Amino acid sequence: MNLVSGMGKDTLNVRGLKNVLKRAAMFHRLASSAFQLCFLQEVHLQDQQDVAVFSSGWRKGRSYWNVGGVHSKGVGILFGERSFENVSTFTGLQGRV
């Protein structure tokens, strides 16, 4: 059974969100869209301070972030307004899911 069928979902390669104006514009665009689950690639997170900044910038729902490494640039998962129940968690490789 596909757990995300019937739900708006998207994936984007954002090629970096460190620039505050680019991040604000992207979050605004995504917040006004109808998705319930969005996967972001190449967000260019470097440390937990970046995670805190990115998390506080996404206000529509929950967000989860993974800091990048030498050969990866970090990923993010954004949730829309629909509520989800966390039934399990895992830790991926640095900067990858």
GIJOZI-V412701 format. One record per residue. PHI is phi in whole degrees, -180 to 180 (NA if undefined). Layout:
# GIJOZI-V412701
phi=PHI
phi=PHI
This chain:
# GIJOZI-V412701
phi=NA
phi=-82
phi=-71
phi=-109
phi=-69
phi=78
phi=-121
phi=-67
phi=-141
phi=-153
phi=-139
phi=-137
phi=-95
phi=-88
phi=52
phi=101
phi=-129
phi=-68
phi=-69
phi=-61
phi=-70
phi=-64
phi=-63
phi=-63
phi=-65
phi=-66
phi=-64
phi=-65
phi=-61
phi=-69
phi=-65
phi=-89
phi=-91
phi=-96
phi=-67
phi=-112
phi=-150
phi=-135
phi=-102
phi=-110
phi=-111
phi=53
phi=-80
phi=66
phi=-77
phi=-112
phi=-160
phi=-68
phi=-65
phi=-61
phi=-58
phi=-63
phi=-65
phi=-65
phi=-63
phi=-72
phi=-78
phi=-94
phi=-110
phi=-76
phi=-169
phi=-77
phi=-143
phi=-132
phi=-133
phi=-130
phi=-69
phi=-77
phi=-129
phi=-63
phi=-110
phi=-143
phi=-120
phi=89
phi=-134
phi=-139
phi=-127
phi=-111
phi=-110
phi=-83
phi=-75
phi=-65
phi=-87
phi=-127
phi=-103
phi=-80
phi=-99
phi=-165
phi=-133
phi=-150
phi=-112
phi=-89
phi=-66
phi=-55
phi=78
phi=-137
phi=-123
